[in-house]
Amino acid sequence: MSTWDRRYADRVQLLVDILPMLGRDPRFALKGGTAINLFEHDLPRLSVDIDLAWLPVHDFNQDSALIADSLETLAGLLRAPPLRLQVQLSRSRGGRGITRLVVSRDRARVQIETSPVMRGTVQPGSRIR
């Protein structure tokens, strides 16, 4: 396996290790390329960044705080055994709250992002196991 292939495989493995932890909070849903390519299509391409939708829609400030709290909880789960991953938290512009995690293992890195602005869904979500 080439070095490029090994790095890509390591990122994909990291992504697959992270997904079950995301499933613990039913207020988050996968959206975008990762969701489509992992669950809807036969992997025509694989994005290794995770975009999340926040499903409940309340007051903006309340949702921003809940998203930040949930991402901090997720960071704790990812840092704990058995995964023991490195996690950096990033605040949104203006410092309103945490909107992104950068998760890494060795040289593999995956970003987990959500937006407090675009919340909810147009169509109902589906749970895939």
Buried (B, 14 or more C-beta within 10 A) or exposed (E): EEEEEEBBEBBBBBBEBBEEBBEEBEBBBBBBBBBBBBEEEEEEEEBBBBBBBBBEEEEEEEBBBBBBEBBBEBBEBBEEEEBEBEBEBEEBEEEBBBBBBBBBBEEBBBBBBBBBEEBEEEEEBEEEE
